[in-house]
Amino acid sequence: MLEKLHESLLSAPVVRRGDYNYFIHPISDGVPFLEPELLEEITTHITEIADMDIDRILTIEAMGIPLATSLSMRTGIPFSIIRKRQYALDGEIVISQKTGYSKGELYVNAVKKGDKVLIVDDVISTGGTLLALMSALRDAGVKISDVIVVIERGEGASRLRDLGFKIKTLVRISVNKDRVSIEA
């Protein structure tokens, strides 16, 4: 199960950015390229484990877009992109978010009170973005049916679970200066 994802992670290059070991992978970076077979494997697995009784798939730009597109094509369920740019449309939800390496606003459009959504994302590290997003959606009366993140790294998912949020991840990794290791 998820053989292509595991193989691709184990062969992912690692670069140093300051004090941080950063892995480069098609799902998280789009580099070097995203193979259709890898995306198909991930999409199939997500549809098997997610609650798909939903009105909309939500994803955060940019690397969640291929995941949401593939899921939407497979299921016929529309998706919305949570953008880093404001459009000032009626009902736009503004989210202030902070991660371990950035902060700013995100903007959610085309969801309303009572909508059931699936959130998909590429990587969770600190959990800052997802915490802000899920809190804002909950406050707006949006029902989060499921949250699926492909790659779990660090303590962000555990922290969110401790706060009572349900997060499903496909693979948990650690990264040292030389390589990616799969933990679960």
Rosetta blueprint (number, residue, H / E / L):
1 M L
2 L L
3 E H
4 K H
5 L H
6 H H
7 E H
8 S H
9 L H
10 L H
11 S L
12 A L
13 P L
14 V E
15 V E
16 R E
17 R E
18 G L
19 D L
20 Y E
21 N E
22 Y E
23 F E
24 I L
25 H L
26 P H
27 I H
28 S H
29 D H
30 G L
31 V L
32 P L
33 F L
34 L L
35 E L
36 P H
37 E H
38 L H
39 L H
40 E H
41 E H
42 I H
43 T H
44 T H
45 H H
46 I H
47 T H
48 E H
49 I H
50 A L
51 D L
52 M L
53 D L
54 I L
55 D L
56 R E
57 I E
58 L E
59 T E
60 I E
61 E L
62 A L
63 M L
64 G L
65 I H
66 P H
67 L H
68 A H
69 T H
70 S H
71 L H
72 S H
73 M H
74 R H
75 T H
76 G L
77 I L
78 P L
79 F E
80 S E
81 I E
82 I E
83 R E
84 K L
85 R L
86 Q L
87 Y L
88 A L
89 L L
90 D L
91 G L
92 E L
93 I E
94 V E
95 I E
96 S E
97 Q E
98 K E
99 T L
100 G L
101 Y L
102 S L
103 K E
104 G E
105 E E
106 L E
107 Y E
108 V E
109 N L
110 A L
111 V L
112 K L
113 K L
114 G L
115 D L
116 K E
117 V E
118 L E
119 I E
120 V E
121 D E
122 D E
123 V E
124 I E
125 S L
126 T L
127 G L
128 G H
129 T H
130 L H
131 L H
132 A H
133 L H
134 M H
135 S H
136 A H
137 L H
138 R H
139 D H
140 A L
141 G L
142 V L
143 K E
144 I E
145 S E
146 D E
147 V E
148 I E
149 V E
150 V E
151 I E
152 E E
153 R E
154 G L
155 E L
156 G H
157 A H
158 S H
159 R H
160 L H
161 R H
162 D H
163 L L
164 G L
165 F L
166 K L
167 I L
168 K E
169 T E
170 L E
171 V E
172 R E
173 I E
174 S E
175 V E
176 N L
177 K L
178 D L
179 R L
180 V E
181 S E
182 I E
183 E L
184 A L
